[in-house]
């Protein structure tokens, strides 16, 4: 993509909403080079021409305290974009302008998109746009991103101000710091120290702020100059500590806020004195996050989400199953008998179709979660659950990592593990990233949906709520155990911003839902397809030996011996319609032999032997050899569990036509019962994370030992819980 205009702003400022409004479906999502922070790029085509946009990670500052701040700052420095569109929450102007001032200090052209003007108006805040623009000396455009208001004006302003040369803003930080900055600036300019990318004054400020990234770069660039700058910075630190009991970075932050206040006090903001009542969000919060009513409302919200998902996704799931059943039928009619036909139908169509068949359910789940997220309710969940999390040695910020991982349902453990970067305490971070894989990610959802539909029909929402409660309770108890033993450490305080409630827009919901659903579909068409083919091969080869093949052929010959040719012809040609009593009996006997042969062939395969070898242990949890095969595949990706069960039963001689048929087969298969199904659900909740998550855990912790720990510990815990549940259940139900 060509040099792009940057969208930047605080979290909850409406930045992503504006990005979606500008670019619509013309977006590309990837990662920044070398890091796992999400990078969004998009194109806007309008009367102002074609403009490329990059949506930077939400950040409160450019101080490089978090990975998101480093990524945002590095992008601005390395790419030198022609324009920064800084999205500012008009209802929280003072706090949001802190980031704006830092952009202006860098000397990059800035436009302030003064967003959420409707929220500011409801709060009785009136802003003089022209005066604010004049005092800051940057264009200011009022917008309401969720409705698209101000979009055209913003695009015209961008077009008119792109690539303009601007001077960095120069703020006075007090006489002591200003003198130190002047001294450091001369040294930096005289030696050309880091000046290819940064302005001299900005580098000096970063040294006073004790910015580790810039100081490391400086040491690499010129160790002598870096030492000289460090000496001045240390001298200033000692001086401010002795005179003001403060550090330079704190004084610099105070002076920036002082500059912002001096701007706002010049009649830029006027408050309607008639509005003294609680705002709508505050009124709602008095009920929604109430100590007693809040948890009840949260449970009702989750019940509503699950009811919505299972009720409205049922018909579309049927359409998907019919579609894949039709494809399998076409392939069955066209392809000759043999390995190729088995690979395409059992390995590819049944494998991938078993996963994609749940796309409607995943989509409806994502719609519900996007609504809760965009409305501001998920932030309230974090706030409420902080009190509980502290009891188990976790942090309020851990809540969002749990939710991102699928704390409600439909997330992914990989971004959940990465979301733990916001935790400052290494101990709390480690305990969080080791327990987020217990959440109900989108990969586990098809397994739950399959088993719930088969064994708990009519109570789907209640069972899913129970599954959610088990996953959260288990995660908290494991976190408490880890924090009490191998990850001991003090807890850190939790402060978070509660965004105002908003009614999500249809466009925003659709974009968010499509992004997440597409990631699920893309994984099914690539990773899951590859794993399904490998598992098909493991379930197909080496096949039966000659002696076994001859045994089944002899059985068929014995059944058809002495039967007239016309009866045999009727059995072979008439798949539907009237058959004689004799023909029906013979056909039934032949199908029994076919079933037995398919079962033995599958049992004799590589996967069958592996599953059978584990059955001596897993039978205590209620799992047979077929289930074992699917769970082994689930170590690579949890989606494979459903597709492998479908492949196992189709290779086992059972004609399947979608997930509903598989649900019916499990319900009637020997050894399966509600007790078995829930034992499998418990095992699925807790056993080893998928391979990609394990890699992410190892990368985030900097050690493979924690990745290995999550595999071994989680699987042992899952098996122990499943065995306990199944054995106790078997005794109680006798």
N, C-alpha and C positions, 0 to 999 in steps of 0.2 A: 504493500500500500504506500502511496505517496506520502510526503510530509503531512502530518495530520494536525488538526486543531485539537487541543487537549481540553477535556471536561474534568474539572477537579472541584473538590469540595469536601465538607465534613460528612460523616455518616448521617443519614436521615435528613439530608438537605434537599432531597429530590433529584440528586444527580443522575442516578440510573433511570429514573422516570423520564427526565429530560432527554437522556441519551436514546431511550426507546422511542420517544416522541419524534426525535429528529431523524433517526435512522430506520425505524420500523423493523421490517424483516431483513434489511440489508446489513446484517451483522455477521461478524466472525469472532468466535471465542477461542482463545488459546491460552498459553502461558507466557510470561515474560522469560526471555532467554536466561537459563541457568537457575531459575527459581520456579516454585509451584504456585505463585500468585497469579490469579486469573487476569487475563488481558482481553478487553473487549474493544473491537474496532468496528466501525460502521461507516456507511456512506449516506449522505443526505443530498437528494436532488430536489432543487426548488427554483423559484424565480431568480434567486441569487446565484444560481449555478450549482455545480457539483462540489461538495465539500466533504472531506474525510475527517472523521472524528475518532479520538481514542478516549475511552472512559478510564481514568486513573482510579486506583483503589481509594476508597474513602479514607480520609486522614484528617486529623485535627491540626497537625503542624508538619514542618519539614525538619524536625529535630533528629530524625534517624533513631528513634527509640524502638521502633518496630520495623518488621520487614516491609510492611506496606508503605511506611514513610520513606524507607531507603529506596524502594522501587519507584515511588513517585518522584523523588528528588533526582535519582539517577536518570530517569527518562527525560526530565526537563533539561538536565545539564547536557546529556549526551545527544539528544535529538534536537535540541533548540527549536521547539515548535514555533510556528509563526504567530500563535495566539494561545493564551490560556483563557478559557471561559470558566470563571470561578462561580460556581453555583452557591449562593448565599441564602440561608433561611432568613427571610425578612422578619420573622417573629422572634428570632434570636440573633439580632444583628451584631451586637457587641462581640459575642463569642465567635461567630462565623467570620468576622472581619479579621481576626487574628491570623488566619491562614492567608487571607488576601494581602495583608501587609508583608508577609514573608515572600509571597510571589513578587510583589512590587520591589522588594529589596534585591531580588535576583536580576531585575532589569529585563524581564520578559514582558511583552505586551499583554495586558490583562483587560478583559471585559468582565464586569460583575453582572451576572444574571440574578437579579433580586427576586428569588423564587418564593412561593407560598404567600403571595400578597393577599390572597383571600383569608389565610389563617391570621396574618397580621391585622387585617381589618377587623376580623371577629374579636380579636383581643384588644381592640381599641387603639391600635398603633397606626399612626399616619406618618409616612416617610416622604420627605421632600427629595425627589429623585434628582432633580437638576442641581440642588445644593450639594447633595452627597457626591455627585459626579464631579462637580467643580472643586470641592475641597480635597478629594482624593486624586483628582486629575486623571481619572480613568472613566471610560464609558460605563454607564449603569443602565440596565434594561430590566424593567419589571416583567416578571413572568409568573404563570401558573402552569407548571409542567404537566400536571395531571389532566388538565383540560386542553393544553396546547396554546393557551392564551399568551401572546407575546413572542411566539415562535418566529413569525415573519420579521418582526422588528429586530429580533436578536440576530437572525441570519444576515439581514442588511447591515447591521452594525459590525458584525464580524467581517463581512466582505470589505467594508470601508476602512477597517483599522488593521487588517492583516499586514504583517511584516514591517510595521512602523518601528522606527528606532526610538526607544524610550530610555531615559536615564533611570538608574536605580534610585528608589526613594532613600533619603538619608535622614534617619531618626536620631535625635539626641538621646543618649542613654545615661546622661548625667556627666558631670565634669570629669570624674575619675576615669570612667570607662571610655569617654570620648578621647581623652588624652592618650590612653593606652591603644585605642583603635588607630589614632593618627600615627603613633610610633610604629605599630605593627604594619600598617598600610604601606609606609615608606619602605620597610624591609622587604615586604612582599613584592612591591612594584620594582624595586631596585634589583631584585634577583630573579624576576620573572617566575615567581614561585606559584605554581598551579594556576597562573593567569590565562593559560590557553582555554580553560573551561570556566573558571570562576572569576568574579570581580575581586579585587584585592580586599576591599572592605568586607565583603561577604566571608572570605576566608578568615579574616581576622576575627569576625564575630563568632565563627564556628570554633575557633581555637579558644575563645573566651567561654563558649558554651560547653567546652570539653567534648566536642563531637568526635567520637572515636573513629568513625569512617574517614573524616577529613584528616584527622591527625595521622592515621595510618598511611593515607595517600601521601601526606606531606613528608613523613619519614622516608618513604620510598623515593620520593622526588629529590629531596635534598636534606640529608640528616642534620647538617649544621644549621641551616635556616630553621628547620623544624624545632631544633633544640633552643634556638634563640627566641622563637615565638612562644614555646612552652614556658620559658623562663619568665617572660612578660606576663603570660596568662596566670602562672602560679603566683607571681608577685601580686597581681590584682586580686586573686582569690584570697590570699592572706590579708590583704588590706581591707577588702569588703567584709571579710569575716570578723576582723577586729573592730571595724568602725560601725558596721550596720548589722552584724550577725546574719549575713546573707551571702549567697554565692552569685557569681557573675550571671549565670544562666537565669537565676530567679529575678535579678535586677533587670536584665534585658527583657524578660517576659513582662514584668511590671511596666516598663517604659513603653513597650508596644501597646499594652492595654491603655496606658495613659494617653498615647497618641490617638487611639481609636476613640476614647472618651472625649478628647478635645474636639474631635470632628463631630461626634454625635450631639454634643452639648450646644452646638451652634444652630439650634432649632431644626436639625435634620429630622429628629424624631419628635412627634407630638403625641401624647397619650390622652385619650378621651377620658376625662375625669369622671364621666357619668357611669363608666363601666367599672364597678367595684365588685361585681359578683364573680363567683367561681366560673371559670371557663368550662365549656362542655366536656373537654377531656378530663378536667379535674373532677367534675361531677360524676362522670362515668367511673373514674378510678376509685372514688369513694366506695363504690359497690364492687367493681370488678377485682380490685386487689385488696379487698377487705380480708382480714386475717381469717375469718370464718366462712364468709360467702365466696371468697375468691377460689379456693380449691374445689368447691361444689360446682361453681360456674365453669371452671376449667374442665372438669370431668364431663359436664353436660356438653361443652363445646366439642370435646373429643368424640363423644357418642354421636353428636350430630354430624361430625365429619365422616365417621365410619358408616353411619346410616346412609348419608348422601352418596358416598363412594360405592357401596355395595348395591344400593337400590338402582341408581341410574347407570351403572356400568354393566349391568347384567345383559341387557339386550345387545349393546355393541360388542361385548365379549362373544356372544353367540354369532354375530356377523363375522367376527375374525375367525372363529373356529370353523364356520361354514366355508370361509374363503380358503383356509389352509387345507380343509378336508377336500375341497374341490380340486385344489392343486395336486394333492396326493392322489386323488382319483384319476386325474388326467395322466399323471406320471405312471400310475399303475396300469392304465390302458395302453400307453404308448411304448413303455420300456419292456424289453424281454426279461424273463426271469434270470436272476444272476446277481452278482455282487454289485454291479453298477446300480441296479434298481434298488437294492437294499440300502446302498449308501445314500442315494438321493432321497428316498422316502423315509427310511428309519433314521439315517444319520443327519440329514440336512433339514428336510421338511418337518419331521416330527421334533427334531432337536430345536431348531430356531422357531418353528411355529409354536412350540410349547411355551417359549418365552414371549414372543410377540403377541400371542393370544391374550396376554394380560395387559397389553398396551392401553386399552380403554380404562381398566381399573387404575393403572398407574396415572393416567392422564387426569382422571377425576380426583384422585388423591392429591395430585399436584395443584389442581385448580383450587381445592379447599385450603391447602397449605399456603399457596400464594395469596389467597384472600386474607388469611390470618396474618401473614407477614406484612403485606402492604397496608393493612388496616392499622397496624401498630400493636396488635394483641400479643404477638410472639415476644415482644420486648417485655410486656407485662408478665408473661409466664416466667421469663428469666428473673424478674424482680421478685416474684412471689417465691420461686423455688430456691432463691439464694439462701433463705433462712434454713431450708431443709439441707441444702448442699453443705452448709457450714458444719452441720452436725456430723457429716461423714468425711470431713477433711478436704472438701473440694471448695471451689470458688464460684461466685455468681456468674463469672464469665464462662465457666464450664457448661452452663445451661445451654448457651447458644451452640457450643460444639456438639452437645448431645442432640439438640434439635436438628442441626444441619446433617448429622449422621443418620437421622431417621427417628428421632425421639418421639415424633407423632406417627410417622410412617412415610416411606418413600424417599428418604434422603440417601446419603452415601457416606461411608465411613472415611473415605479418602479426604474430602474437604473438611470433614469433622475433625480428623487428626490435625490437618493444617490450621484449622480455626483455633487450636490451642495456643498458637503463637501470641495471642493477645494476653495470655496469662504471664505475669512477670515472675511469679515464683516457679522455679524449676520443678520443685516437688509436686505442687498442685498441677502443673502442666503434665508431668509424667503420669500421675495418677489418672488424669482426665483422658489423655490419649490412649492409655491402656484399656480404658473401660468404654469408650465411645463405640467400639465395634459390637457391643451388646445391643445397640439400638436396632429398630426395625427398618433397616435400609431398604431401598427399592428392590434390591436383589433378593431379599428374604420374602418380600411381600407376595410374590407368586406362590411360594411354598405354603405360606399361611392361607392364602386364598384357596388353593387346591384342597388342603386338608379341612379347612373350615367348611367349604362347600360340600365336601363329601360326608363329614361326620357331625357337623353342627349346624345344618341348614335351618334357617329361621332365627338363628341367634348369632349371626355373623358379627354384628356391631358389638354385642356384649363380649363375645370371645376375643375379638380384636382389642377391645379395651383391656381385657384381662391380660392378653399377651403384652400389651404396652406396659401395664403396671408391673408385670413380672420382669420385663427387660430393665425398666428403671430401678426397681427395687434391687435386682441382682447387681446392676452396675454400681449403685450406691454402697451396697454391702461389701462388694469386692474393693471399691475405692477405700472404704473405711479400713478394711483388712490390710490393704497395701500401705495406707498412710500410718497405720498403727505398728507396722513391722518394718518392711524393707524400704519404705519411702517416707520416713519420718521427717517432720519439719513444721515450722510455724505457719499459720494461716495469714493471708494478706487481706486488707480491707477491700470492699467492693463498692464502687460508685458507678452508676450508669445513667444514661440519659433516656428518659421516657418520651418518645416522639408523640406528637398529638395524634389523636385518632383521625383517620381519613377514610373516606369511602373509596375503595380501589376502583380504578377505571377498567372497563372491559378490555381495552387495548393492552394495558399493562398486565392484566391477568393472562391474556392469551399469549403474550410474548414470553412471560416467565414460565408458563406451562409448557409452551412449545420448546423452549431451550432445554428444560429438564427432560421432557419426553424424548426429544431427539437424541440426547446423550444416551438414554436407555436403549432406544432403537438402534443407535449406531453400535453400541456395545454388543447387542444381540446379533447384528449382521457381521461382526468382525471377530471379536474375542470368543463369543459364545459359539459361533459357527465353527471356528477352529477347534475349540475344545470338544464340541459335539462330534466332529469328524474323528478326532483322536479316540474318543470314548467308544464311538461306533466300531472302530477298528479293534479296540480292546475287547469289545463284546461280540465280535464276529470271528476272530481268529484265535486259535488254529482250526476251529471247527471240529467235526466228529471224525474219529478214526474209521477205517474201512469196516472193521468188525461191527461197530455201532450202527453205521449206515446200512449195512446188510441186514442187521436185526430189524430195523424199522421197515425196510423194503419187504422182508419176509412177512412181517405182520400185515402189511397192506395186501400182499399177494394172498395171504390166508383169508382175509376179509372178502376179497373179490373172487375167490376161487369158486367156480361153479355158477357164477352169476352171469346171466345172459348179456350179450354185447349191447343190446338196446337199453337195458337198465343202466349200464355203465355210461353209455352215451348221454342219457338223460341227466345223470349226476354231473357230468363234465360241462354240459351246455347250459342247463337251466339253473341259473343262480337264483331266480325268483319264479314264483308260479307253483303249479300243482306238481307234486311228485308222489309216486306210489308209496305205500307203506313200506314195501321192501326197499325202495330207493332211499327213502328218508333214513331208515335204519342203517343202511350201508354208509350213507353220507356222514351220519353221526359218528360211526365207528372210525371212518377215515379221518375225520376232523380231530378225534381223540388221539389218533396216532400222530397226526401232524403236530398237535399241541405238545405231546410228549417229546417228539423229536426236537422241536424248537426249544423246549425247556432244557433238554440235555445238551443241545448245541451251545446254548447261552451259558449253561453252567460249566461247560468244558472250555469256554473262552478264557483269555487272560483275566478279564475283569471278573468273570464268574468265579474263577478259582480264587481270586483275591477276596471277593465278597464272601465266598463260602468259608475261606480260612478264618475270616473275622467273625463268622456267625457264632462260633463257640463262645465268644465273649459278648457280642452285641445282642444275643438273644435275651440277656438279662434286662436289656432296655426295651425289648420287644421288636428289634430290627432283624429282618431276614436278609439273605444275601443280596437280593435286588436293591433293597434300601441301602445296604452297605456300599454298593457300587455307586449309587447316586451321591452319597455323602462324601465318598472319596473324591469324586469329581468336584464337589462343592468346595474343596480346599482351594481350587483354582478360582472359581467364581460361583457364588451361591445360586445364580440363575440356572446353573447347570443341573441342580438337583431335580427340578421339575422336568426339564428336557430329557435327562438321563432316565428318569422313571418312565417317561413316555417311550423312549427308545428301548428300554429293557422289556417293557411289556409288549411292544410291537414286535421285537425280535423274538419274544417268547411265544409268538404265535397268536397273540390277541390282536384283533383288528380294532384300531383306535381311530376316532374321528374327532380329535380336539381334546381340550382340557376337561370338558364336561364328561366325555366318555372315560377319560382317565380317572376322574373323580368317582364315577360309577363303578369302575373296575376295582379301585381300591376299597370301596365300600363293601363290595361283595367278595373280595379276595380272601382266601384263608389266612388267618393270622392277623388280619387288620381289624381294628375296632377303635372306638373313640379314645380308649386308653392308649393304644399304640400311637394313634395320630397325635395326641397331645404330648406324649413322650418324645416324639419326633420334633414337635414344635419347640419344646424346651431345649432339646439338643441343638436345634438350629439357632435359637436365640444366643446361646453361649459358646458354641464351638468356634474353632480357629477362624480369624478373619480371612477374607479372600487374599490371594497372593499379592495383589496390587496394594492393599492396605498394609500388609506385612512389610513390603518394601518401603512404603511411606513412613511407617513407624520407625523402621531402622534409620531412614534418612533424617527424620525429624529429631531423633534422639542421638544421632551420630554413632550408633552402635547396633550391630546385628543381634547382640545378645537380647535386647528388648524385643526385637522382632521374633526371635526364636522363643522367648519367654511367652509372648502372646499366643503363639501357636500351641505350645505344650501345655501351658497353664489353662488356657481357655478350653481346649479339647478335654483335658482331664476333668475340669469342673463340669463341663456339659455332660460328659458321660456319667459322672457320679450323680448329678441331679436327675438325669433321665432314668438311671437304674433305680434310684431311690423312689422316684415317682411311680415307675411301672410296677415295682415289686410291692410297694405299699398299696397301690391301686388294685393290684391283682388279689391281694389278701382281703381288702375291704369289699370288693365286688363278688367274692366267692359266695 
